Amino acid sequence: MNLINWNSLISNSIWIISLSWLLAVLSMSLWSARENNRKLSTELDRPNRQMQLNLGGMLFCVGLALVSEQLWQMLILIALGVLFLVQLVLAARAMQQ
């Protein structure tokens, strides 16, 4: 008898951890913007912050897609996750230049 549903535990952990990641990125960006006398929007527009935000968004979509029971919800979340992945790749390329 297994009392723990490991699939559900891992799936829910992914989106919860991604939300904490996004909150940490936002907090670090706010602190950095204040330290450098910049606007928060300017700080969030930097390529490294874009990579961090897109990674968090992608993981959030993956976690919710794994938890979802409706096919249409899964498809929307997977499509959104792919868009975050594309943005992540574009931010990585911008950071290399």
Secondary structure in CASP SS format (residue, H / E / C, confidence):
PFRMAT SS
TARGET T0000
AUTHOR 0000-0000-0000
METHOD secondary structure of the structure
MODEL  1
M C 1.00
N C 1.00
L C 1.00
I C 1.00
N C 1.00
W H 1.00
N H 1.00
S H 1.00
L H 1.00
I H 1.00
S H 1.00
N H 1.00
S H 1.00
I H 1.00
W H 1.00
I H 1.00
I H 1.00
S H 1.00
L H 1.00
S H 1.00
W H 1.00
L H 1.00
L H 1.00
A H 1.00
V H 1.00
L H 1.00
S H 1.00
M H 1.00
S H 1.00
L H 1.00
W H 1.00
S H 1.00
A H 1.00
R H 1.00
E H 1.00
N C 1.00
N C 1.00
R C 1.00
K C 1.00
L H 1.00
S H 1.00
T H 1.00
E H 1.00
L H 1.00
D C 1.00
R C 1.00
P H 1.00
N H 1.00
R H 1.00
Q H 1.00
M H 1.00
Q H 1.00
L H 1.00
N H 1.00
L H 1.00
G H 1.00
G H 1.00
M H 1.00
L H 1.00
F H 1.00
C H 1.00
V H 1.00
G H 1.00
L H 1.00
A H 1.00
L H 1.00
V H 1.00
S C 1.00
E C 1.00
Q C 1.00
L H 1.00
W H 1.00
Q H 1.00
M H 1.00
L H 1.00
I H 1.00
L H 1.00
I H 1.00
A H 1.00
L H 1.00
G H 1.00
V H 1.00
L H 1.00
F H 1.00
L H 1.00
V H 1.00
Q H 1.00
L H 1.00
V H 1.00
L H 1.00
A H 1.00
A H 1.00
R H 1.00
A H 1.00
M H 1.00
Q H 1.00
Q C 1.00
END
